[in-house]
Amino acid sequence: MQSRHFKPEKPWLLGFVVISLLGGAFVITSFIRDTNTGIFCKASSAMRSAFVSSNTDDLQLQAIRHYATSTIVPQQSFKEISITYDVLRSLGRPANFLVFGLGHDSIMWASLNPRGNTLFLEEDPHWVKTVLKDAPFLRAHTVKYRTHLSESDALISSMQFEPSCFAKNAFLRGNTKCKLALDMLPNEVYDTEWDLIMIDAPRGYSAELPGRMSAIFSAAVMARKRKGSGVTHVFLHDVDRVVEKTWGKMILCEKYLVKGVGRLWHFEIPPFTMPTNGFC
Ligand SMILES: C[S@@+](CC[C@H](N)C(=O)[O-])C[C@H]1O[C@@H](n2cnc3c(N)ncnc32)[C@H](O)[C@@H]1O
């Protein structure tokens, strides 16, 4: 009588079948797991890039809509804007871009630096509110200036005798003694290495206004303290005016001036590893 229990005639064959099934199961589960991981990976990376590109598109689309429906255009000319545009493109990565002044060009600067860090410093708190009401996605801080345009010559002299303004030990955060130093900025401004600095503010068209002396001085101090590779690109607008021209040459230095178009100068300032007596 045959046993009710299965007794293989070829036990080695059973062993082979069991091992094959186990092996097959392992291969199939690995495949399913890999496939799932692949699908999830692809899905999450697609979601990530959709998120990133939707962020990018958002800013740029808003810029297009804004300028397509606005009767007010930025003050800088096409050729002037192109200098900064070319630098942003040439970096080939999101940049740290510090802009002195909020204006009709702010949405443009932010959208030309997608995924980058574009930060605006504005003297007038009411103007900050007005601009951010229509463009809440812009990032801006209010800055208090301690100078007046009328003091420009006196401030040039003060740089000879006020040690806290000397190039070799100039610093910004908490530098209350040097009126040229923007001493009360948010830490974020001091702690970031800015790749580009645009100086198109504060206002400097009449004696009682702050003038751009301390924006120029502070930009130079930031650029000289750069630790990373490369230079700091500093753009100075309104160089048809005496104060911008004088301070640009004296603090940002003629030898670092690489381009000038219309009323815009472009400086490339290298980091300073050794203290120097003067700025240039
Ligand atoms: C010399 S303007 C530069 C303007 C900028 N380049 C542009 O295209 O709009 C810079 C400063 O002027 C002031 N400003 C500019 N437009 C303004 C406006 N419509 N109303 C009030 N203040 C304004 C702000 O204080 C700003 O920081």
The ligand as a Tripos MOL2 file, in Angstrom:
@<TRIPOS>MOLECULE
LIG
   27    29     1     0     0
SMALL
NO_CHARGES

@<TRIPOS>ATOM
      1 C1         17.2840  105.5360   -6.2950 C.3       1 LIG1
      2 S1         15.9040  104.5410   -6.1420 S.3       1 LIG1
      3 C2         16.2990  103.2200   -7.1970 C.3       1 LIG1
      4 C3         15.0880  102.7350   -7.8140 C.3       1 LIG1
      5 C4         15.2330  101.4550   -8.5900 C.3       1 LIG1
      6 N1         16.4590  101.3400   -9.3050 N.3       1 LIG1
      7 C5         14.0630  101.2900   -9.5160 C.2       1 LIG1
      8 O1         14.2550  100.9800  -10.6710 O.co2     1 LIG1
      9 O2         12.9540  101.4550   -9.0400 O.co2     1 LIG1
     10 C6         16.1120  103.8130   -4.6130 C.3       1 LIG1
     11 C7         15.3170  104.3520   -3.4560 C.3       1 LIG1
     12 O3         14.3470  105.2780   -3.8170 O.3       1 LIG1
     13 C8         13.1860  105.1230   -3.0110 C.3       1 LIG1
     14 N2         12.0510  104.9020   -3.9090 N.ar      1 LIG1
     15 C9         12.1010  104.3640   -5.1260 C.ar      1 LIG1
     16 N3         10.8790  104.3990   -5.6970 N.ar      1 LIG1
     17 C10        10.0600  104.9720   -4.8040 C.ar      1 LIG1
     18 C11         8.6710  105.2980   -4.8150 C.ar      1 LIG1
     19 N4          7.9020  105.0600   -5.8830 N.pl3     1 LIG1
     20 N5          8.1600  105.8770   -3.7260 N.ar      1 LIG1
     21 C12         8.9260  106.1410   -2.6640 C.ar      1 LIG1
     22 N6         10.2600  105.8650   -2.6000 N.ar      1 LIG1
     23 C13        10.8060  105.2870   -3.6630 C.ar      1 LIG1
     24 C14        13.4320  103.9850   -2.0740 C.3       1 LIG1
     25 O4         13.8130  104.4590   -0.8200 O.3       1 LIG1
     26 C15        14.5790  103.2490   -2.7370 C.3       1 LIG1
     27 O5         15.4290  102.6320   -1.8420 O.3       1 LIG1
@<TRIPOS>BOND
     1     1     2 1
     2     2     3 1
     3     2    10 1
     4     3     4 1
     5     4     5 1
     6     5     6 1
     7     5     7 1
     8     7     8 2
     9     7     9 1
    10    10    11 1
    11    11    12 1
    12    11    26 1
    13    12    13 1
    14    13    14 1
    15    13    24 1
    16    14    15 ar
    17    14    23 ar
    18    15    16 ar
    19    16    17 ar
    20    17    18 ar
    21    17    23 ar
    22    18    19 1
    23    18    20 ar
    24    20    21 ar
    25    21    22 ar
    26    22    23 ar
    27    24    25 1
    28    24    26 1
    29    26    27 1
@<TRIPOS>SUBSTRUCTURE
     1 LIG1         1 GROUP 0 **** ****
